[in-house]
Amino acid sequence: MAFPNLALSHFELFVNNVDEMEHFYRETLGFIVTDRGKGEGAMVFLSRSPEEHHQLVLNPQSGFKSDKSPLDHLSFRVASLSDLRQFYLSLSKSEVSCDTVSHGTAWSIYFRDPEGNRLEIFTDTPWYVHQPCKFKVDLSLSDDALYAYTEAKVSDMPGFCAVSEWSRAHQASV
């Protein structure tokens, strides 16, 4: 059975301090408040896309929060290494601890928001390799140096090919 395309629309986080979380997502990651519930401690809706009313909802309704979340991390795609570096700079200025890695298929920044939710911001590489794959990268390298370093690390890994080649094969099998 062929499935229609799926795109992430939004996610909702149960939060303890809605004001602190709103500040973090607005000031550190550039989200814009698009809507807000009524009253003190109301839900806050945020987005970075003019096509999406909300990509993130901050929900301070502690009565609904479970003790453990099955969520590992929330992931956001950016268009370029330049965009990724811009977020890295913003996170660094906010003294947020970051882990910069490559999965062979992407360059990523992993970090936690003020309530410990793990987030990822990534941009695609031009390569595909079988997953899991993860190794540290230095985003202060020039684009050329980062491309060369990453390609040298992944070129001998299982499944290595141009992402366009992988996409054609994947499309044929769907």
N, C-alpha and C positions, 0 to 999 in steps of 0.2 A: 504494500500500500504506500502510495506517495503522500507525504505530508506537505501541507502548505508551509511557506516560509514563516518562521517565528522570529520576532524581534523583541528584546527586552523593552518593556514599556516603563515600568517603575518598580520601586521597592519601598517597603515601609519598615521603619525601625521603631521598636519600642524604646523610649529614651527615659532617662531619669531626670535630666536637666534640659528641657527643650530650648531654653535661651542659650545655654552654652553650646549645644549642638547646632542650633541655627547659626550662631556666630561662626563656628568652625566651618560649616559647609559654605556659608556666604563669603567669609573673609579669606579662607585658605584655599578653597576649591572653586570659587567664583559662581556658586549657585545664586539664583535670584528667587526671592519669595514670590510665588504666583498666586497664592491664596492662603487664607488662614481661617481656622475655626473661630468661634466666638468665645469670649471669656478668657480668664487667666488659665494658663496651661493648656491652651487649645492646640489642636493639630496644626502643623505648618507644612505647606506644600511648596516644593522647590523644583526648579528646572534650570537646565543650561541650554535647552533646545527650544527654538521658536515653534517647532512642530509638536512639542509635548507640553501639555498643561502642567504636568508634574512628572518628574522622574524619581523623586524622593519624597516620602512623607515621613515627618517626624511625629510620632504618636506618644504623648506622655501618659497614656491611659495604662497605669501600672497594673490594673486588675486583669489585663489580658496577657501580660508578659509571662512567658514560661520561664522556669528556672534555667533551662538549657535550651539553646537554639541549635537547630541542625545546620544552620548557615555557617559555612566556612569563610567565605569572603564575597564581597560585591565587587564586580568588575566593570570598569569603564574603558572604552576604546577611544583613543585620540588619533588624529590623522597623521601625525608626523613625530619624528624625534624632537624637533623644535618644540612642539606642543608638550611632549612628555617632559622635556627639560624645564619648561615653564612651570609645570606643576611641581617638579622636584625642587625648583628654587623657592616656590611658595611654601612648600612643606618644610624645607630647610629653614627658612626665615621664621616659621612658626615653631621651630625647634621640635618638629615631629620626627621621631626615629623612623628611618626608611631602610628598606632592603631593596637594592637595585639588582635585578637579575635578568637573565634571558632564559626563555623556554625553547630557544632555537627558532620558534615560530613568532616570537614576540620579544620585545624589550619591556620590562615591567618595573613598576615601583609598588612595593607592598608596604602598608602602614596601617596604623590603628587610629580611629577617631577617639575623641575624649572619653567615650564609654567602652572602649575596647573592641569595637566592631572592626574586623579586618577588611581593608579595602585594597583594590588593585587598580592602577591606571596603567594602560599598556598601549603600545603601537606595534603594528605588525612588522615582521622582517620579510624579506622576499623569499624565505626558505620554509620548507616543511621538514620536520623530523618526527619520528615516532615519539609519543609522550608516554611516561613523564620524562621531562628533560628540564634541568634547572642548574644554572651556574651564575655566579656573581659577574656583574659588569660594572664598569666605571662610566657613568654618564658624562663625566667631564672630558672624555676622549672626543676628538673631532668625529664627525659623521664617518669620514673615510676610515679612520682608525677603528671605530666601533664596528663598522661593517666588516672590516678585515679580521678583527679579533673574533667576532661571532662566527663568521664563515669558517675560519680555521678550526674553531671548537666543534662545529656541527657537521662539517663536510664528510667526515668518516663515520658519522652516526647512522644507525639503521633508519631507512626510509628517506634519507636526505634527497631532496629534489627542490626544484623551483616550486613555489607555492602555486603558480599557475598550472604546472603539470599535475600537482596533487589535486587541485580543484577540478580539472578536466576528468581525472580518474574518479573522483568522488561524485561528480555530476553524473557520470555514466552508471554508477552503481546505485543511484537513488531512484 
